Amino acid sequence: MLYCRFSCCFRQKADKMPKLTEAFARKLPPTKTGTDKHWDSEIKGLVLFVGKRSKTWYFQKDVGGQTRRQLIGRYPVISADAARQTALGFALEWGRGAGKRIQMGAPTLTVAMESYLARPKLRSDAHKTTLRQQFELHLKDWLRLPIDEISKSMVVDRHRAMSATPSAANHTLKYFRTVWNHARRIHDLPECPTMAIEWYEETPAGTTIDDFGAWSEDLDGLHNPIHRVFYELALFTGLRKTEALTLEWKNVYEDRIHLPMTKNGRSFDLPILQVHHEILAPMRGLSSTWVFPSPKNPEGRLSAPQRMRWGPHAHRRTFATVAMEAGVLEEVVGRLLNHTPLSITGQRYVKPSLEALRPPIETVCQELKARLGRRTIG
Protein backbone atom coordinates (compact mmCIF):
# COMPACT_ATOMS: atom_id res chain seq x y z
CA MET A 1 0.00 0.00 0.00
CA LEU A 2 2.81 2.37 0.97
CA TYR A 3 4.63 1.46 -2.25
CA CYS A 4 1.51 2.24 -4.31
CA ARG A 5 1.14 5.64 -2.70
CA PHE A 6 4.79 6.46 -3.30
CA SER A 7 4.53 5.27 -6.90
CA CYS A 8 1.42 7.40 -7.53
CA CYS A 9 3.07 10.42 -5.94
CA PHE A 10 6.18 10.03 -8.08
CA ARG A 11 4.07 9.63 -11.23
CA GLN A 12 2.10 12.79 -10.46
CA LYS A 13 5.31 14.74 -9.84
CA ALA A 14 6.78 13.48 -13.11
CA ASP A 15 3.62 14.38 -14.99
CA LYS A 16 3.96 17.97 -13.77
CA MET A 17 7.56 18.30 -14.95
CA PRO A 18 7.63 20.97 -17.68
CA LYS A 19 9.55 21.14 -20.90
CA LEU A 20 12.22 23.77 -20.22
CA THR A 21 11.59 26.09 -23.15
CA GLU A 22 12.81 29.66 -23.60
CA ALA A 23 9.34 30.99 -22.73
CA PHE A 24 9.12 28.85 -19.58
CA ALA A 25 12.60 29.89 -18.37
CA ARG A 26 11.92 33.57 -19.05
CA LYS A 27 8.64 33.61 -17.10
CA LEU A 28 9.97 31.87 -13.97
CA PRO A 29 10.00 34.42 -11.11
CA PRO A 30 12.95 34.64 -8.70
CA THR A 31 12.50 32.87 -5.39
CA LYS A 32 12.01 34.72 -2.13
CA THR A 33 14.17 32.22 -0.23
CA GLY A 34 16.27 29.25 -1.22
CA THR A 35 16.50 27.66 -4.66
CA ASP A 36 13.82 26.01 -6.80
CA LYS A 37 14.81 23.19 -9.17
CA HIS A 38 12.91 22.67 -12.42
CA TRP A 39 13.63 19.39 -14.24
CA ASP A 40 13.01 18.97 -17.96
CA SER A 41 10.28 16.54 -18.98
CA GLU A 42 12.09 15.37 -22.12
CA ILE A 43 15.84 15.50 -21.45
CA LYS A 44 16.52 13.49 -18.32
CA GLY A 45 19.10 15.29 -16.22
CA LEU A 46 18.57 18.83 -17.51
CA VAL A 47 17.62 21.10 -14.61
CA LEU A 48 17.20 24.85 -14.14
CA PHE A 49 18.10 26.19 -10.68
CA VAL A 50 16.20 29.40 -9.85
CA GLY A 51 17.35 31.52 -6.93
CA LYS A 52 16.74 35.01 -5.64
CA ARG A 53 19.10 36.63 -8.18
CA SER A 54 19.90 34.17 -10.92
CA LYS A 55 18.80 31.21 -13.03
CA THR A 56 21.40 28.54 -13.79
CA TRP A 57 21.38 25.50 -16.07
CA TYR A 58 22.88 22.18 -14.90
CA PHE A 59 23.05 18.64 -16.14
CA GLN A 60 22.85 15.99 -13.42
CA LYS A 61 23.06 12.21 -13.63
CA ASP A 62 23.94 9.21 -11.48
CA VAL A 63 27.09 7.61 -12.89
CA GLY A 64 28.58 4.54 -11.27
CA GLY A 65 26.49 5.00 -8.14
CA GLN A 66 27.54 8.65 -7.71
CA THR A 67 25.61 11.79 -8.59
CA ARG A 68 27.49 14.00 -11.04
CA ARG A 69 26.40 17.56 -11.71
CA GLN A 70 27.85 19.65 -14.53
CA LEU A 71 27.40 23.41 -14.83
CA ILE A 72 26.04 24.49 -18.24
CA GLY A 73 25.74 28.23 -17.59
CA ARG A 74 23.61 31.16 -16.53
CA TYR A 75 20.30 32.01 -18.18
CA PRO A 76 19.75 34.10 -20.34
CA VAL A 77 23.44 34.11 -21.41
CA ILE A 78 22.85 30.44 -22.20
CA SER A 79 19.46 30.13 -23.92
CA ALA A 80 17.06 27.23 -23.39
CA ASP A 81 17.88 25.78 -26.83
CA ALA A 82 21.63 25.96 -26.12
CA ALA A 83 21.14 24.36 -22.69
CA ARG A 84 19.09 21.54 -24.19
CA GLN A 85 21.67 20.84 -26.88
CA THR A 86 24.47 20.91 -24.29
CA ALA A 87 22.53 18.57 -21.98
CA LEU A 88 22.01 16.12 -24.83
CA GLY A 89 25.74 16.20 -25.43
CA PHE A 90 26.44 15.41 -21.78
CA ALA A 91 23.85 12.62 -21.82
CA LEU A 92 25.60 10.99 -24.77
CA GLU A 93 29.08 11.61 -23.38
CA TRP A 94 28.25 10.09 -20.00
CA GLY A 95 26.20 7.25 -21.44
CA ARG A 96 27.34 3.83 -22.53
CA GLY A 97 27.11 1.88 -25.74
CA ALA A 98 29.02 1.39 -28.94
CA GLY A 99 26.96 4.00 -30.80
CA LYS A 100 27.69 6.83 -28.35
CA ARG A 101 30.54 8.42 -30.33
CA ILE A 102 28.59 8.26 -33.59
CA GLN A 103 25.52 9.90 -32.03
CA MET A 104 27.35 12.83 -30.43
CA GLY A 105 28.14 14.70 -33.64
CA ALA A 106 28.98 18.41 -33.90
CA PRO A 107 27.10 21.20 -32.11
CA THR A 108 24.61 23.38 -33.93
CA LEU A 109 25.75 26.86 -34.90
CA THR A 110 23.57 28.26 -32.11
CA VAL A 111 25.25 26.07 -29.49
CA ALA A 112 28.72 26.87 -30.86
CA MET A 113 27.90 30.59 -30.84
CA GLU A 114 26.58 30.51 -27.26
CA SER A 115 29.62 28.55 -26.12
CA TYR A 116 31.92 31.13 -27.69
CA LEU A 117 29.98 34.09 -26.25
CA ALA A 118 30.04 32.53 -22.77
CA ARG A 119 33.85 32.71 -22.62
CA PRO A 120 34.76 34.72 -19.50
CA LYS A 121 37.69 36.46 -21.23
CA LEU A 122 35.80 37.45 -24.35
CA ARG A 123 36.44 40.99 -25.46
CA SER A 124 33.80 43.68 -25.01
CA ASP A 125 30.03 43.52 -24.67
CA ALA A 126 29.84 45.43 -27.96
CA HIS A 127 31.72 42.58 -29.68
CA LYS A 128 29.27 40.02 -28.24
CA THR A 129 26.24 42.07 -29.28
CA THR A 130 27.56 42.68 -32.79
CA LEU A 131 28.39 39.01 -33.38
CA ARG A 132 24.98 37.85 -32.21
CA GLN A 133 23.22 40.48 -34.35
CA GLN A 134 25.20 39.53 -37.46
CA PHE A 135 24.42 35.83 -37.02
CA GLU A 136 20.70 36.44 -36.46
CA LEU A 137 20.52 38.85 -39.39
CA HIS A 138 22.66 37.10 -42.01
CA LEU A 139 23.04 33.46 -40.84
CA LYS A 140 19.63 32.82 -39.29
CA ASP A 141 18.88 29.82 -41.52
CA TRP A 142 22.10 28.15 -40.36
CA LEU A 143 21.58 28.49 -36.61
CA ARG A 144 19.91 25.09 -36.14
CA LEU A 145 22.33 23.25 -38.41
CA PRO A 146 25.19 21.15 -37.02
CA ILE A 147 28.17 23.27 -37.95
CA ASP A 148 29.89 20.42 -39.80
CA GLU A 149 26.97 20.45 -42.24
CA ILE A 150 27.81 24.02 -43.28
CA SER A 151 29.93 23.48 -46.37
CA LYS A 152 32.48 25.50 -48.35
CA SER A 153 29.96 26.14 -51.11
CA MET A 154 27.44 27.44 -48.54
CA VAL A 155 29.83 29.98 -47.04
CA VAL A 156 31.05 31.09 -50.46
CA ASP A 157 27.47 31.55 -51.70
CA ARG A 158 26.49 33.50 -48.58
CA HIS A 159 29.55 35.73 -48.88
CA ARG A 160 28.70 36.47 -52.53
CA ALA A 161 25.05 37.09 -51.66
CA MET A 162 26.21 39.91 -49.37
CA SER A 163 28.44 41.52 -52.02
CA ALA A 164 26.45 44.77 -51.93
CA THR A 165 27.98 45.38 -48.49
CA PRO A 166 31.53 43.98 -48.73
CA SER A 167 32.54 44.99 -45.21
CA ALA A 168 29.48 43.31 -43.66
CA ALA A 169 30.09 40.21 -45.79
CA ASN A 170 33.70 39.93 -44.62
CA HIS A 171 32.93 40.64 -40.97
CA THR A 172 30.00 38.20 -40.76
CA LEU A 173 31.90 35.26 -42.24
CA LYS A 174 35.00 36.06 -40.20
CA TYR A 175 32.82 36.00 -37.07
CA PHE A 176 31.59 32.60 -38.27
CA ARG A 177 35.21 31.47 -38.63
CA THR A 178 35.96 32.61 -35.07
CA VAL A 179 33.03 30.61 -33.66
CA TRP A 180 34.00 27.55 -35.74
CA ASN A 181 37.60 27.64 -34.55
CA HIS A 182 36.46 27.93 -30.93
CA ALA A 183 34.23 24.87 -31.38
CA ARG A 184 37.13 23.05 -33.03
CA ARG A 185 39.03 23.14 -29.74
CA ILE A 186 36.46 20.72 -28.27
CA HIS A 187 34.92 18.89 -31.23
CA ASP A 188 36.50 16.87 -34.01
CA LEU A 189 36.02 19.37 -36.85
CA PRO A 190 37.93 19.95 -40.10
CA GLU A 191 39.42 23.29 -41.12
CA CYS A 192 36.80 26.05 -41.31
CA PRO A 193 35.04 26.15 -44.70
CA THR A 194 35.70 29.91 -44.96
CA MET A 195 39.10 28.88 -46.36
CA ALA A 196 37.31 28.80 -49.72
CA ILE A 197 36.24 32.47 -49.55
CA GLU A 198 37.99 35.16 -51.56
CA TRP A 199 37.66 38.10 -49.18
CA TYR A 200 36.56 41.47 -50.53
CA GLU A 201 39.16 44.19 -50.45
CA GLU A 202 38.10 46.85 -47.98
CA THR A 203 39.32 50.39 -48.39
CA PRO A 204 38.79 52.52 -45.27
CA ALA A 205 36.88 55.73 -45.96
CA GLY A 206 39.65 57.71 -44.28
CA THR A 207 37.42 60.77 -43.83
CA THR A 208 38.76 63.49 -41.53
CA ILE A 209 37.51 66.95 -40.60
CA ASP A 210 39.29 69.28 -43.00
CA ASP A 211 37.12 72.37 -42.45
CA PHE A 212 36.73 73.19 -38.78
CA GLY A 213 34.58 76.21 -39.53
CA ALA A 214 32.05 73.99 -41.32
CA TRP A 215 32.32 71.48 -38.45
CA SER A 216 31.43 74.20 -35.94
CA GLU A 217 28.43 75.24 -38.03
CA ASP A 218 27.22 71.64 -38.32
CA LEU A 219 27.68 71.16 -34.59
CA ASP A 220 25.64 74.27 -33.82
CA GLY A 221 22.92 72.90 -36.11
CA LEU A 222 22.34 69.83 -33.94
CA HIS A 223 19.12 70.46 -32.01
CA ASN A 224 20.07 68.29 -29.01
CA PRO A 225 22.89 69.71 -26.85
CA ILE A 226 23.76 66.21 -25.58
CA HIS A 227 24.68 65.21 -29.13
CA ARG A 228 26.82 68.33 -29.51
CA VAL A 229 28.79 67.46 -26.38
CA PHE A 230 29.22 63.88 -27.63
CA TYR A 231 30.92 65.07 -30.83
CA GLU A 232 33.09 67.61 -28.98
CA LEU A 233 34.31 64.94 -26.57
CA ALA A 234 34.95 62.53 -29.47
CA LEU A 235 37.09 65.14 -31.21
CA PHE A 236 39.14 66.04 -28.14
CA THR A 237 39.71 62.46 -26.89
CA GLY A 238 39.68 60.22 -29.97
CA LEU A 239 37.40 57.78 -28.13
CA ARG A 240 35.54 55.16 -30.13
CA LYS A 241 31.80 55.77 -30.51
CA THR A 242 30.78 52.94 -28.16
CA GLU A 243 33.41 53.95 -25.59
CA ALA A 244 31.96 57.45 -25.41
CA LEU A 245 28.30 56.39 -25.49
CA THR A 246 28.77 53.90 -22.63
CA LEU A 247 30.88 56.23 -20.50
CA GLU A 248 29.73 56.38 -16.87
CA TRP A 249 30.35 59.20 -14.40
CA LYS A 250 32.01 56.82 -11.96
CA ASN A 251 34.78 56.39 -14.54
CA VAL A 252 35.37 60.13 -15.12
CA TYR A 253 38.07 61.34 -12.73
CA GLU A 254 39.77 64.67 -12.30
CA ASP A 255 42.86 63.50 -14.15
CA ARG A 256 41.62 60.70 -16.41
CA ILE A 257 38.81 58.77 -18.08
CA HIS A 258 38.84 55.08 -17.18
CA LEU A 259 37.46 52.52 -19.65
CA PRO A 260 37.01 49.18 -17.82
CA MET A 261 36.81 47.13 -21.03
CA THR A 262 37.70 48.16 -24.57
CA LYS A 263 37.63 46.63 -28.04
CA ASN A 264 40.99 44.92 -27.58
CA GLY A 265 39.91 43.27 -24.32
CA ARG A 266 41.89 45.55 -21.99
CA SER A 267 41.04 48.40 -19.67
CA PHE A 268 42.39 51.82 -20.63
CA ASP A 269 43.08 55.14 -18.89
CA LEU A 270 43.18 58.32 -20.96
CA PRO A 271 44.56 61.48 -19.30
CA ILE A 272 42.17 64.43 -19.49
CA LEU A 273 42.62 68.16 -19.08
CA GLN A 274 40.61 71.22 -18.11
CA VAL A 275 39.27 71.46 -21.66
CA HIS A 276 37.64 68.05 -21.28
CA HIS A 277 35.93 69.07 -18.04
CA GLU A 278 34.65 72.20 -19.79
CA ILE A 279 33.20 70.03 -22.56
CA LEU A 280 31.48 67.75 -20.06
CA ALA A 281 30.20 70.53 -17.78
CA PRO A 282 26.72 70.75 -19.44
CA MET A 283 26.20 67.01 -18.80
CA ARG A 284 26.70 67.24 -15.05
CA GLY A 285 23.50 66.62 -13.11
CA LEU A 286 21.52 65.11 -16.02
CA SER A 287 22.13 61.53 -14.89
CA SER A 288 23.82 59.93 -11.90
CA THR A 289 25.06 57.06 -14.09
CA TRP A 290 25.50 57.90 -17.76
CA VAL A 291 27.51 60.79 -19.16
CA PHE A 292 25.23 60.83 -22.23
CA PRO A 293 21.74 59.97 -20.92
CA SER A 294 18.60 59.34 -22.96
CA PRO A 295 15.11 58.55 -21.56
CA LYS A 296 14.16 56.87 -24.85
CA ASN A 297 16.67 54.03 -24.44
CA PRO A 298 15.76 51.18 -22.03
CA GLU A 299 19.32 51.38 -20.67
CA GLY A 300 18.88 55.08 -20.02
CA ARG A 301 21.76 56.18 -22.23
CA LEU A 302 22.23 57.57 -25.72
CA SER A 303 22.43 54.71 -28.21
CA ALA A 304 23.42 56.68 -31.32
CA PRO A 305 24.27 60.34 -31.90
CA GLN A 306 22.38 62.48 -34.38
CA ARG A 307 24.08 62.31 -37.76
CA MET A 308 26.24 65.12 -39.03
CA ARG A 309 28.56 65.49 -42.01
CA TRP A 310 31.41 63.76 -40.15
CA GLY A 311 30.66 60.52 -38.31
CA PRO A 312 32.09 59.51 -34.90
CA HIS A 313 35.00 57.60 -36.43
CA ALA A 314 35.95 60.60 -38.57
CA HIS A 315 36.39 62.48 -35.28
CA ARG A 316 38.72 59.72 -34.04
CA ARG A 317 40.72 59.88 -37.31
CA THR A 318 40.90 63.65 -37.02
CA PHE A 319 42.25 63.42 -33.47
CA ALA A 320 44.98 61.05 -34.73
CA THR A 321 45.75 63.15 -37.81
CA VAL A 322 46.01 66.41 -35.86
CA ALA A 323 48.26 64.67 -33.32
CA MET A 324 50.66 63.49 -36.04
CA GLU A 325 50.68 66.91 -37.73
CA ALA A 326 51.40 68.54 -34.36
CA GLY A 327 54.53 66.40 -33.99
CA VAL A 328 53.32 63.58 -31.73
CA LEU A 329 55.14 60.34 -32.54
CA GLU A 330 53.06 57.66 -34.28
CA GLU A 331 53.70 55.14 -31.47
CA VAL A 332 52.41 57.66 -28.91
CA VAL A 333 49.34 58.45 -31.03
CA GLY A 334 48.59 54.72 -31.04
CA ARG A 335 48.83 54.68 -27.25
CA LEU A 336 46.40 57.60 -26.97
CA LEU A 337 43.97 55.72 -29.25
CA ASN A 338 44.46 52.48 -27.25
CA HIS A 339 45.66 50.59 -30.29
CA THR A 340 47.49 47.30 -29.72
CA PRO A 341 51.18 47.77 -30.63
CA LEU A 342 52.48 45.56 -33.43
CA SER A 343 55.77 44.65 -31.77
CA ILE A 344 56.22 42.15 -28.93
CA THR A 345 58.12 44.83 -27.01
CA GLY A 346 55.23 47.25 -27.37
CA GLN A 347 52.64 44.65 -26.40
CA ARG A 348 54.36 43.06 -23.41
CA TYR A 349 56.97 45.42 -22.01
CA VAL A 350 56.23 49.08 -22.75
CA LYS A 351 53.46 50.43 -20.50
CA PRO A 352 53.46 54.26 -20.61
CA SER A 353 52.21 55.88 -17.43
CA LEU A 354 49.25 58.23 -17.32
CA GLU A 355 51.55 61.21 -16.78
CA ALA A 356 53.75 60.18 -19.72
CA LEU A 357 50.70 60.50 -22.00
CA ARG A 358 49.60 63.84 -20.60
CA PRO A 359 52.02 66.11 -22.57
CA PRO A 360 51.07 64.61 -25.96
CA ILE A 361 47.33 64.99 -25.32
CA GLU A 362 47.96 68.59 -24.26
CA THR A 363 49.70 69.11 -27.61
CA VAL A 364 46.74 67.64 -29.52
CA CYS A 365 44.15 69.70 -27.64
CA GLN A 366 46.10 72.93 -28.08
CA GLU A 367 46.35 72.28 -31.84
CA LEU A 368 42.63 71.49 -32.08
CA LYS A 369 41.74 74.69 -30.22
CA ALA A 370 43.98 76.67 -32.54
CA ARG A 371 42.31 75.20 -35.63
CA LEU A 372 38.86 75.85 -34.21
CA GLY A 373 39.85 79.45 -33.50
CA ARG A 374 38.56 78.88 -29.97
CA ARG A 375 35.01 79.34 -31.25
CA THR A 376 33.71 76.04 -29.88
CA ILE A 377 35.81 75.42 -26.79
CA GLY A 378 36.21 78.24 -24.29
C-alpha positions in Angstrom: 0.0 0.0 0.0 2.8 2.4 1.0 4.6 1.5 -2.3 1.5 2.2 -4.3 1.1 5.6 -2.7 4.8 6.5 -3.3 4.5 5.3 -6.9 1.4 7.4 -7.5 3.1 10.4 -5.9 6.2 10.0 -8.1 4.1 9.6 -11.2 2.1 12.8 -10.5 5.3 14.7 -9.8 6.8 13.5 -13.1 3.6 14.4 -15.0 4.0 18.0 -13.8 7.6 18.3 -14.9 7.6 21.0 -17.7 9.6 21.1 -20.9 12.2 23.8 -20.2 11.6 26.1 -23.2 12.8 29.7 -23.6 9.3 31.0 -22.7 9.1 28.9 -19.6 12.6 29.9 -18.4 11.9 33.6 -19.1 8.6 33.6 -17.1 10.0 31.9 -14.0 10.0 34.4 -11.1 13.0 34.6 -8.7 12.5 32.9 -5.4 12.0 34.7 -2.1 14.2 32.2 -0.2 16.3 29.2 -1.2 16.5 27.7 -4.7 13.8 26.0 -6.8 14.8 23.2 -9.2 12.9 22.7 -12.4 13.6 19.4 -14.2 13.0 19.0 -18.0 10.3 16.5 -19.0 12.1 15.4 -22.1 15.8 15.5 -21.4 16.5 13.5 -18.3 19.1 15.3 -16.2 18.6 18.8 -17.5 17.6 21.1 -14.6 17.2 24.8 -14.1 18.1 26.2 -10.7 16.2 29.4 -9.8 17.3 31.5 -6.9 16.7 35.0 -5.6 19.1 36.6 -8.2 19.9 34.2 -10.9 18.8 31.2 -13.0 21.4 28.5 -13.8 21.4 25.5 -16.1 22.9 22.2 -14.9 23.0 18.6 -16.1 22.8 16.0 -13.4 23.1 12.2 -13.6 23.9 9.2 -11.5 27.1 7.6 -12.9 28.6 4.5 -11.3 26.5 5.0 -8.1 27.5 8.6 -7.7 25.6 11.8 -8.6 27.5 14.0 -11.0 26.4 17.6 -11.7 27.9 19.6 -14.5 27.4 23.4 -14.8 26.0 24.5 -18.2 25.7 28.2 -17.6 23.6 31.2 -16.5 20.3 32.0 -18.2 19.8 34.1 -20.3 23.4 34.1 -21.4 22.8 30.4 -22.2 19.5 30.1 -23.9 17.1 27.2 -23.4 17.9 25.8 -26.8 21.6 26.0 -26.1 21.1 24.4 -22.7 19.1 21.5 -24.2 21.7 20.8 -26.9 24.5 20.9 -24.3 22.5 18.6 -22.0 22.0 16.1 -24.8 25.7 16.2 -25.4 26.4 15.4 -21.8 23.9 12.6 -21.8 25.6 11.0 -24.8 29.1 11.6 -23.4 28.2 10.1 -20.0 26.2 7.2 -21.4 27.3 3.8 -22.5 27.1 1.9 -25.7 29.0 1.4 -28.9 27.0 4.0 -30.8 27.7 6.8 -28.4 30.5 8.4 -30.3 28.6 8.3 -33.6 25.5 9.9 -32.0 27.3 12.8 -30.4 28.1 14.7 -33.6 29.0 18.4 -33.9 27.1 21.2 -32.1 24.6 23.4 -33.9 25.7 26.9 -34.9 23.6 28.3 -32.1 25.3 26.1 -29.5 28.7 26.9 -30.9 27.9 30.6 -30.8 26.6 30.5 -27.3 29.6 28.5 -26.1 31.9 31.1 -27.7 30.0 34.1 -26.2 30.0 32.5 -22.8 33.9 32.7 -22.6 34.8 34.7 -19.5 37.7 36.5 -21.2 35.8 37.5 -24.3 36.4 41.0 -25.5 33.8 43.7 -25.0 30.0 43.5 -24.7 29.8 45.4 -28.0 31.7 42.6 -29.7 29.3 40.0 -28.2 26.2 42.1 -29.3 27.6 42.7 -32.8 28.4 39.0 -33.4 25.0 37.9 -32.2 23.2 40.5 -34.4 25.2 39.5 -37.5 24.4 35.8 -37.0 20.7 36.4 -36.5 20.5 38.8 -39.4 22.7 37.1 -42.0 23.0 33.5 -40.8 19.6 32.8 -39.3 18.9 29.8 -41.5 22.1 28.1 -40.4 21.6 28.5 -36.6 19.9 25.1 -36.1 22.3 23.2 -38.4 25.2 21.2 -37.0 28.2 23.3 -37.9 29.9 20.4 -39.8 27.0 20.5 -42.2 27.8 24.0 -43.3 29.9 23.5 -46.4 32.5 25.5 -48.3 30.0 26.1 -51.1 27.4 27.4 -48.5 29.8 30.0 -47.0 31.1 31.1 -50.5 27.5 31.5 -51.7 26.5 33.5 -48.6 29.6 35.7 -48.9 28.7 36.5 -52.5 25.0 37.1 -51.7 26.2 39.9 -49.4 28.4 41.5 -52.0 26.4 44.8 -51.9 28.0 45.4 -48.5 31.5 44.0 -48.7 32.5 45.0 -45.2 29.5 43.3 -43.7 30.1 40.2 -45.8 33.7 39.9 -44.6 32.9 40.6 -41.0 30.0 38.2 -40.8 31.9 35.3 -42.2 35.0 36.1 -40.2 32.8 36.0 -37.1 31.6 32.6 -38.3 35.2 31.5 -38.6 36.0 32.6 -35.1 33.0 30.6 -33.7 34.0 27.6 -35.7 37.6 27.6 -34.5 36.5 27.9 -30.9 34.2 24.9 -31.4 37.1 23.0 -33.0 39.0 23.1 -29.7 36.5 20.7 -28.3 34.9 18.9 -31.2 36.5 16.9 -34.0 36.0 19.4 -36.9 37.9 20.0 -40.1 39.4 23.3 -41.1 36.8 26.0 -41.3 35.0 26.1 -44.7 35.7 29.9 -45.0 39.1 28.9 -46.4 37.3 28.8 -49.7 36.2 32.5 -49.5 38.0 35.2 -51.6 37.7 38.1 -49.2 36.6 41.5 -50.5 39.2 44.2 -50.4 38.1 46.8 -48.0 39.3 50.4 -48.4 38.8 52.5 -45.3 36.9 55.7 -46.0 39.7 57.7 -44.3 37.4 60.8 -43.8 38.8 63.5 -41.5 37.5 67.0 -40.6 39.3 69.3 -43.0 37.1 72.4 -42.5 36.7 73.2 -38.8 34.6 76.2 -39.5 32.1 74.0 -41.3 32.3 71.5 -38.5 31.4 74.2 -35.9 28.4 75.2 -38.0 27.2 71.6 -38.3 27.7 71.2 -34.6 25.6 74.3 -33.8 22.9 72.9 -36.1 22.3 69.8 -33.9 19.1 70.5 -32.0 20.1 68.3 -29.0 22.9 69.7 -26.9 23.8 66.2 -25.6 24.7 65.2 -29.1 26.8 68.3 -29.5 28.8 67.5 -26.4 29.2 63.9 -27.6 30.9 65.1 -30.8 33.1 67.6 -29.0 34.3 64.9 -26.6 34.9 62.5 -29.5 37.1 65.1 -31.2 39.1 66.0 -28.1 39.7 62.5 -26.9 39.7 60.2 -30.0 37.4 57.8 -28.1 35.5 55.2 -30.1 31.8 55.8 -30.5 30.8 52.9 -28.2 33.4 53.9 -25.6 32.0 57.5 -25.4 28.3 56.4 -25.5 28.8 53.9 -22.6 30.9 56.2 -20.5 29.7 56.4 -16.9 30.3 59.2 -14.4 32.0 56.8 -12.0 34.8 56.4 -14.5 35.4 60.1 -15.1 38.1 61.3 -12.7 39.8 64.7 -12.3 42.9 63.5 -14.1 41.6 60.7 -16.4 38.8 58.8 -18.1 38.8 55.1 -17.2 37.5 52.5 -19.6 37.0 49.2 -17.8 36.8 47.1 -21.0 37.7 48.2 -24.6 37.6 46.6 -28.0 41.0 44.9 -27.6 39.9 43.3 -24.3 41.9 45.6 -22.0 41.0 48.4 -19.7 42.4 51.8 -20.6 43.1 55.1 -18.9 43.2 58.3 -21.0 44.6 61.5 -19.3 42.2 64.4 -19.5 42.6 68.2 -19.1 40.6 71.2 -18.1 39.3 71.5 -21.7 37.6 68.0 -21.3 35.9 69.1 -18.0 34.6 72.2 -19.8 33.2 70.0 -22.6 31.5 67.7 -20.1 30.2 70.5 -17.8 26.7 70.8 -19.4 26.2 67.0 -18.8 26.7 67.2 -15.1 23.5 66.6 -13.1 21.5 65.1 -16.0 22.1 61.5 -14.9 23.8 59.9 -11.9 25.1 57.1 -14.1 25.5 57.9 -17.8 27.5 60.8 -19.2 25.2 60.8 -22.2 21.7 60.0 -20.9 18.6 59.3 -23.0 15.1 58.5 -21.6 14.2 56.9 -24.9 16.7 54.0 -24.4 15.8 51.2 -22.0 19.3 51.4 -20.7 18.9 55.1 -20.0 21.8 56.2 -22.2 22.2 57.6 -25.7 22.4 54.7 -28.2 23.4 56.7 -31.3 24.3 60.3 -31.9 22.4 62.5 -34.4 24.1 62.3 -37.8 26.2 65.1 -39.0 28.6 65.5 -42.0 31.4 63.8 -40.2 30.7 60.5 -38.3 32.1 59.5 -34.9 35.0 57.6 -36.4 36.0 60.6 -38.6 36.4 62.5 -35.3 38.7 59.7 -34.0 40.7 59.9 -37.3 40.9 63.6 -37.0 42.2 63.4 -33.5 45.0 61.0 -34.7 45.8 63.2 -37.8 46.0 66.4 -35.9 48.3 64.7 -33.3 50.7 63.5 -36.0 50.7 66.9 -37.7 51.4 68.5 -34.4 54.5 66.4 -34.0 53.3 63.6 -31.7 55.1 60.3 -32.5 53.1 57.7 -34.3 53.7 55.1 -31.5 52.4 57.7 -28.9 49.3 58.4 -31.0 48.6 54.7 -31.0 48.8 54.7 -27.3 46.4 57.6 -27.0 44.0 55.7 -29.2 44.5 52.5 -27.2 45.7 50.6 -30.3 47.5 47.3 -29.7 51.2 47.8 -30.6 52.5 45.6 -33.4 55.8 44.7 -31.8 56.2 42.1 -28.9 58.1 44.8 -27.0 55.2 47.2 -27.4 52.6 44.6 -26.4 54.4 43.1 -23.4 57.0 45.4 -22.0 56.2 49.1 -22.7 53.5 50.4 -20.5 53.5 54.3 -20.6 52.2 55.9 -17.4 49.2 58.2 -17.3 51.5 61.2 -16.8 53.7 60.2 -19.7 50.7 60.5 -22.0 49.6 63.8 -20.6 52.0 66.1 -22.6 51.1 64.6 -26.0 47.3 65.0 -25.3 48.0 68.6 -24.3 49.7 69.1 -27.6 46.7 67.6 -29.5 44.1 69.7 -27.6 46.1 72.9 -28.1 46.4 72.3 -31.8 42.6 71.5 -32.1 41.7 74.7 -30.2 44.0 76.7 -32.5 42.3 75.2 -35.6 38.9 75.9 -34.2 39.8 79.5 -33.5 38.6 78.9 -30.0 35.0 79.3 -31.3 33.7 76.0 -29.9 35.8 75.4 -26.8 36.2 78.2 -24.3 
